[in-house]
Amino acid sequence: MASEDRRGRRIAWHKATELVHGGTLRSQFGETSEAIFLNSGYVYESDEQAEARFKGDEEGFVYSRYSNPTVAMFEARMCALEGAEAARGTASGMAAVAASLLCFLKAGDHVVSARALFGACRFVVEDLLPRYGIESTLVDGRDLTAWEKAVRPNTKAFFFETPTNPVLELVDIEAVSKIAHTANALVVVDNVFATPMLQRPLPIGADIVCYSATKHIDGQGRCLGGVVLGSEAFIDEKFHNYFKQTGPSLSPFNAWVLLKGLETLPLRVDRHCASAAAIADFLADQSEVQSVFYPGRSDHPQHQLALKQMEGGGPMVAFEVKGDKKNAFSFMNALSIFKISNNLGDAKSLVTHPATTTHQRLATEARADLGIFDNTIRLSIGLEDVRDLKADLDQALAAAR
């Protein structure tokens, strides 16, 4: 994507350069690091200028609920990374997901969604949307025929995440997008597990991409944030007015933190993925492990799809320890470096028991349909030395016997 250098020339930069320099707005003081504009409102030279700003006849900031210089830099940098025409930063990843759907759906519409979703995303599809008269159908996201059969005359959106949380199933973005577009439906993809470094849904068919920037984009567990990316038409005509009037805004300070995170995102994701691949291979060789789920391994049932649409196996690993909930808890409680948390994408390695945390609101049968059992464990691989991580897992697996 082309950006402007300090002389105003349009040049094409590679990803790593865009993530350091893209979208920078400098004040009259010429600061090196991006400035934090911690203000709510703006002043105008005249009433005529204020009128022009509010009418949209003059570019400029009006109110930080829906536009702010620091947030604008984060949005521009995400556009450069994602290959999107426009973006809006949001207060959290769930604010991004909910707003991306509610901004254009209305009573009488229908949504087709993959059933394998983060618990809060599934709540939005299954519980929240129907309260507003928006019907939803859940399908096995891996099954293209299921997507086709679920389409109705009033279907307006397809929604899914890939890889899925927590057992890393994949959805064929290109194929599912073709089905959606045949039905004149928009495709909304939650791309948080792949990160924008490993997968770009927009060029292969998606219409809207959502992120919880809280995860790998920040990368150090410091703040909440989200972002919605898509075409200028979608952001300007569908998303912006909803966003402006309902206020799920990203704070300028959090936007600044996320900008700092983007500067090191390529380096961190490379390290996360290399260690995750090594950990997946290590776990597959352990007698205490029943099964391992990692898209980068050739034994993953959708490995060929991972090679097609991802640039790496990803920073997340899931596995099943032999036994039941007691064995899973014994393993997790014995860990030293890995910290028990429901978060992910941190510099610190984290471990989660999905059945009792992120997906606990689902019935046992519903979890089983998603491949989530009492012995299922999710790992978010951090930046520690992989040799120490293996040693920690090894001693904890011994405790789980």
CORBEL-V398736 format. One record per run of one state. SS is the DSSP state (~ for helix, > for strand, _ for the rest). FROM is the first residue (numbers start at 1). TO is the last residue. If there is no record, write none. Layout:
# CORBEL-V398736
ss=(SS:SS)
from=(FROM:FROM)
to=(TO:TO)
This chain:
# CORBEL-V398736
ss=(_:>:_:>:_:~:_:>:_:~:_:>:_:~:_:>:_:~:_:>:_:~:_:>:_:~:_:>:_:~:_:>:_:~:_:~:_:>:_:>:_:~:_:>:_:~:_:>:_:~:_:>:_:~:_:>:_:>:_:~:_:~:_:>:_:~:_)
from=(1:2:5:10:13:15:22:41:42:47:56:63:64:69:83:86:91:93:103:110:115:119:132:135:140:144:151:155:162:173:183:186:191:195:199:202:205:208:213:226:231:232:247:249:250:252:285:289:294:303:310:316:322:325:335:339:341:350:353:354:357:364:370:376:381:386:400)
to=(1:4:9:12:14:21:40:41:46:55:62:63:68:82:85:90:92:102:109:114:118:131:134:139:143:150:154:161:172:182:185:190:194:198:201:204:207:212:225:230:231:246:248:249:251:284:288:293:302:309:315:321:324:334:338:340:349:352:353:356:363:369:375:380:385:399:401)
